[in-house]
C-alpha cells in the first residue's frame, strides 16, 4: 500500500507515475512535513539511508504505523503537526503486489529495483535494515506469518516494514485504489476516466476511520 492525498493523486494521474520525494519539486507523494524532511536530510546517515528520499515507499500492511498516527493525532516525526494535516478522508491508498512492483516493464530503467526497510518506523531511520532480494522478503513474510498465527496484520513487521521502490512507479503497476468514502470513489473514478488499464477503485472506509 502507498498512501497519498487526493491532491497528490491528481498529479500522479496526470504524470502516469508515482515519483520519489527526490525526483522533483512538482509532485510529492509522501505525507512528511517540510520540517521533518529537513531534519532527516540534515542528519548523518548511512549511505543506504541517504537514498531513502529517492524511493517511493509502499507498506506491507494496509494499516501502517503512520496511518494510525494520522487517524489518532499521535506524534510521528514523518507527519506535519496535527493542525496542518489533511483529514484522513483526504487520503487514498494505492495497492500493488510485490510482483508488480519488482517485475521489469518496457521503458523502465534496469536500475529501478525494489528495496525495502524493516524494524524502524521510518524507512529513513538509522536503525532501519535494508535488503534487496525478493527471496529475503518472501522468507521474512513466511516466518512472520508462522510466528504471528492469524495476527499477521498486527505483527510489528507488517506494521513497520516498507518497500522502497527506486525512482518511480508507473501508474500501470497499481492494481487498485482504495478510498475512504463513496464520494471519493466516484471522484477518483471520474479522474481516471479514459485511462488505459486504469486500476480498480474500491471503498475501504474502515481503514481511514
VEXFILUM-969811 format. One record per residue (C-alpha): residue number from 1; residue in one letter; x, y, z. Coordinates in nm, 2 decimals. Each point is the difference from the previous one (the first is absolute). Layout:
N
{NUM, 'A', {X, Y, Z}},
...
! end
This chain:
209
{1, 'X', {0.00, 0.00, 0.00}},
{2, 'X', {0.11, 0.36, -0.08}},
{3, 'X', {-0.20, 0.27, 0.18}},
{4, 'X', {-0.03, 0.34, -0.15}},
{5, 'X', {-0.25, 0.29, -0.01}},
{6, 'X', {-0.25, 0.05, -0.27}},
{7, 'X', {0.18, 0.32, -0.10}},
{8, 'X', {0.32, -0.20, -0.06}},
{9, 'X', {-0.20, -0.27, -0.18}},
{10, 'X', {-0.11, 0.26, -0.26}},
{11, 'X', {0.36, 0.06, -0.08}},
{12, 'X', {0.07, -0.37, -0.01}},
{13, 'X', {-0.28, -0.06, -0.25}},
{14, 'X', {0.12, 0.30, -0.22}},
{15, 'X', {0.36, -0.13, 0.00}},
{16, 'X', {-0.10, -0.37, -0.01}},
{17, 'X', {0.28, -0.05, 0.25}},
{18, 'X', {0.07, 0.00, 0.38}},
{19, 'X', {0.31, 0.20, 0.05}},
{20, 'X', {0.24, -0.03, 0.29}},
{21, 'X', {0.05, 0.30, 0.23}},
{22, 'X', {0.34, 0.06, -0.16}},
{23, 'X', {-0.13, 0.00, -0.36}},
{24, 'X', {-0.11, 0.36, -0.01}},
{25, 'X', {-0.20, 0.27, 0.18}},
{26, 'X', {-0.31, -0.02, -0.22}},
{27, 'X', {-0.15, -0.32, 0.15}},
{28, 'X', {0.06, -0.13, 0.36}},
{29, 'X', {-0.15, -0.33, 0.07}},
{30, 'X', {0.06, -0.01, 0.38}},
{31, 'X', {-0.17, 0.15, 0.30}},
{32, 'X', {0.32, 0.12, 0.18}},
{33, 'X', {0.01, 0.36, 0.11}},
{34, 'X', {0.27, 0.22, -0.14}},
{35, 'X', {0.14, 0.04, 0.34}},
{36, 'X', {0.03, -0.38, 0.06}},
{37, 'X', {0.15, -0.04, -0.35}},
{38, 'X', {0.26, 0.27, 0.06}},
{39, 'X', {0.10, -0.17, 0.33}},
{40, 'X', {0.03, -0.33, -0.16}},
{41, 'X', {0.22, 0.13, -0.28}},
{42, 'X', {0.22, 0.20, 0.24}},
{43, 'X', {0.10, -0.31, 0.20}},
{44, 'X', {0.31, -0.21, -0.07}},
{45, 'X', {-0.15, -0.33, -0.13}},
{46, 'X', {0.15, -0.31, -0.15}},
{47, 'X', {0.03, 0.01, -0.38}},
{48, 'X', {-0.30, -0.23, -0.04}},
{49, 'X', {-0.22, 0.22, 0.22}},
{50, 'X', {0.10, 0.32, -0.18}},
{51, 'X', {-0.17, -0.14, -0.32}},
{52, 'X', {-0.34, -0.05, 0.17}},
{53, 'X', {-0.13, 0.33, -0.14}},
{54, 'X', {0.07, -0.15, -0.35}},
{55, 'X', {-0.25, -0.28, 0.06}},
{56, 'X', {-0.38, -0.04, -0.01}},
{57, 'X', {-0.11, -0.17, 0.32}},
{58, 'X', {-0.25, -0.28, 0.02}},
{59, 'X', {-0.11, -0.16, 0.32}},
{60, 'X', {-0.05, -0.37, 0.06}},
{61, 'X', {-0.32, 0.06, 0.19}},
{62, 'X', {-0.31, 0.21, -0.08}},
{63, 'X', {0.02, 0.16, 0.35}},
{64, 'X', {0.36, 0.11, 0.03}},
{65, 'X', {0.12, 0.19, 0.31}},
{66, 'X', {-0.02, 0.34, -0.16}},
{67, 'X', {-0.36, -0.05, -0.10}},
{68, 'X', {-0.09, -0.08, 0.36}},
{69, 'X', {0.19, 0.31, 0.10}},
{70, 'X', {-0.19, 0.20, -0.26}},
{71, 'X', {-0.34, -0.12, 0.13}},
{72, 'X', {0.08, 0.03, 0.37}},
{73, 'X', {0.19, 0.33, -0.01}},
{74, 'X', {0.29, -0.17, 0.17}},
{75, 'X', {0.35, 0.14, -0.05}},
{76, 'X', {0.19, -0.13, -0.29}},
{77, 'X', {0.31, 0.19, -0.13}},
{78, 'X', {-0.10, -0.09, -0.36}},
{79, 'X', {-0.33, 0.18, 0.03}},
{80, 'X', {-0.07, 0.37, 0.02}},
{81, 'X', {-0.15, 0.14, 0.32}},
{82, 'X', {-0.36, -0.12, 0.04}},
{83, 'X', {-0.14, 0.35, -0.08}},
{84, 'X', {0.19, 0.00, -0.33}},
{85, 'X', {-0.10, -0.35, -0.11}},
{86, 'X', {-0.28, -0.08, -0.25}},
{87, 'X', {-0.27, -0.21, 0.15}},
{88, 'X', {0.02, -0.38, -0.06}},
{89, 'X', {-0.30, 0.04, -0.23}},
{90, 'X', {0.23, 0.18, -0.25}},
{91, 'X', {0.23, -0.30, -0.04}},
{92, 'X', {-0.01, -0.29, -0.24}},
{93, 'X', {0.19, -0.33, 0.01}},
{94, 'X', {0.17, -0.13, -0.32}},
{95, 'X', {0.03, -0.38, 0.00}},
{96, 'X', {0.26, -0.20, -0.19}},
{97, 'X', {0.15, -0.35, 0.05}},
{98, 'X', {0.37, -0.06, 0.06}},
{99, 'X', {0.01, -0.17, -0.35}},
{100, 'X', {-0.15, 0.31, -0.16}},
{101, 'X', {0.25, 0.23, 0.17}},
{102, 'X', {0.31, -0.21, -0.09}},
{103, 'X', {-0.07, -0.14, -0.34}},
{104, 'X', {0.17, 0.16, -0.30}},
{105, 'X', {-0.22, 0.21, -0.22}},
{106, 'X', {0.07, 0.14, -0.34}},
{107, 'X', {0.16, 0.34, 0.02}},
{108, 'X', {0.09, -0.02, 0.36}},
{109, 'X', {0.38, 0.03, 0.08}},
{110, 'X', {0.17, -0.32, 0.11}},
{111, 'X', {0.13, 0.19, 0.31}},
{112, 'X', {-0.36, 0.02, 0.13}},
{113, 'X', {-0.03, -0.28, 0.24}},
{114, 'X', {-0.18, -0.05, 0.33}},
{115, 'X', {0.17, 0.06, 0.33}},
{116, 'X', {-0.17, -0.01, 0.34}},
{117, 'X', {0.06, 0.08, 0.36}},
{118, 'X', {-0.10, -0.18, 0.31}},
{119, 'X', {0.02, 0.06, 0.38}},
{120, 'X', {-0.02, 0.38, 0.00}},
{121, 'X', {-0.33, 0.19, -0.01}},
{122, 'X', {0.16, 0.24, -0.25}},
{123, 'X', {0.19, -0.16, -0.29}},
{124, 'X', {0.24, 0.29, 0.03}},
{125, 'X', {0.09, -0.08, 0.36}},
{126, 'X', {0.36, -0.10, 0.06}},
{127, 'X', {-0.13, -0.32, 0.18}},
{128, 'X', {-0.18, -0.11, -0.32}},
{129, 'X', {0.13, -0.32, -0.17}},
{130, 'X', {0.02, 0.00, -0.38}},
{131, 'X', {-0.02, -0.30, -0.22}},
{132, 'X', {-0.05, -0.04, -0.37}},
{133, 'X', {-0.07, -0.37, -0.08}},
{134, 'X', {-0.36, -0.12, -0.06}},
{135, 'X', {0.10, -0.33, 0.15}},
{136, 'X', {0.08, 0.17, 0.33}},
{137, 'X', {-0.34, 0.17, 0.00}},
{138, 'X', {-0.19, -0.32, -0.06}},
{139, 'X', {0.19, -0.17, 0.28}},
{140, 'X', {-0.07, 0.30, 0.23}},
{141, 'X', {-0.37, -0.01, -0.07}},
{142, 'X', {-0.03, -0.38, 0.03}},
{143, 'X', {0.20, 0.00, 0.33}},
{144, 'X', {-0.21, 0.29, 0.14}},
{145, 'X', {-0.33, -0.17, -0.10}},
{146, 'X', {0.11, -0.31, 0.19}},
{147, 'X', {0.09, 0.20, 0.31}},
{148, 'X', {-0.31, 0.22, -0.01}},
{149, 'X', {-0.25, -0.28, -0.07}},
{150, 'X', {-0.32, 0.18, -0.11}},
{151, 'X', {0.12, 0.34, 0.11}},
{152, 'X', {0.25, 0.08, -0.28}},
{153, 'X', {-0.15, 0.35, -0.07}},
{154, 'X', {0.07, 0.10, 0.36}},
{155, 'X', {0.35, -0.14, 0.01}},
{156, 'X', {0.28, 0.26, 0.03}},
{157, 'X', {0.14, -0.11, -0.33}},
{158, 'X', {-0.33, 0.05, -0.18}},
{159, 'X', {-0.05, 0.33, 0.17}},
{160, 'X', {0.34, 0.15, -0.06}},
{161, 'X', {0.16, -0.16, -0.30}},
{162, 'X', {0.01, 0.22, -0.31}},
{163, 'X', {0.09, -0.08, -0.36}},
{164, 'X', {0.23, 0.26, -0.15}},
{165, 'X', {-0.05, 0.00, -0.38}},
{166, 'X', {0.28, 0.20, -0.17}},
{167, 'X', {-0.07, 0.32, -0.19}},
{168, 'X', {-0.36, -0.05, -0.13}},
{169, 'X', {-0.30, -0.23, -0.03}},
{170, 'X', {-0.21, 0.01, -0.32}},
{171, 'X', {-0.37, 0.03, 0.07}},
{172, 'X', {-0.06, -0.32, -0.20}},
{173, 'X', {0.17, -0.19, 0.28}},
{174, 'X', {-0.28, 0.10, 0.24}},
{175, 'X', {-0.27, -0.26, 0.01}},
{176, 'X', {-0.26, 0.18, 0.22}},
{177, 'X', {-0.07, 0.33, 0.16}},
{178, 'X', {-0.17, -0.02, 0.34}},
{179, 'X', {-0.21, 0.30, 0.12}},
{180, 'X', {-0.15, 0.10, 0.33}},
{181, 'X', {-0.35, 0.08, -0.14}},
{182, 'X', {-0.24, -0.04, -0.29}},
{183, 'X', {0.04, 0.36, -0.09}},
{184, 'X', {0.38, -0.04, -0.02}},
{185, 'X', {-0.05, -0.32, -0.20}},
{186, 'X', {-0.21, 0.19, -0.25}},
{187, 'X', {0.25, 0.29, -0.02}},
{188, 'X', {0.30, -0.24, -0.05}},
{189, 'X', {-0.20, -0.19, -0.27}},
{190, 'X', {-0.08, 0.32, -0.18}},
{191, 'X', {0.36, 0.11, 0.02}},
{192, 'X', {0.12, -0.32, -0.17}},
{193, 'X', {-0.27, -0.02, -0.27}},
{194, 'X', {0.15, -0.08, -0.34}},
{195, 'X', {0.33, -0.13, 0.15}},
{196, 'X', {0.12, -0.32, -0.16}},
{197, 'X', {0.04, -0.28, 0.26}},
{198, 'X', {-0.15, 0.22, 0.27}},
{199, 'X', {0.02, -0.16, 0.35}},
{200, 'X', {-0.32, -0.12, 0.17}},
{201, 'X', {-0.14, 0.24, 0.26}},
{202, 'X', {-0.16, -0.13, 0.32}},
{203, 'X', {-0.12, 0.14, 0.33}},
{204, 'X', {0.19, -0.10, 0.32}},
{205, 'X', {-0.16, 0.25, 0.25}},
{206, 'X', {0.10, -0.20, 0.31}},
{207, 'X', {0.37, 0.04, -0.09}},
{208, 'X', {-0.03, 0.38, 0.04}},
{209, 'X', {-0.24, 0.01, 0.30}},
! end
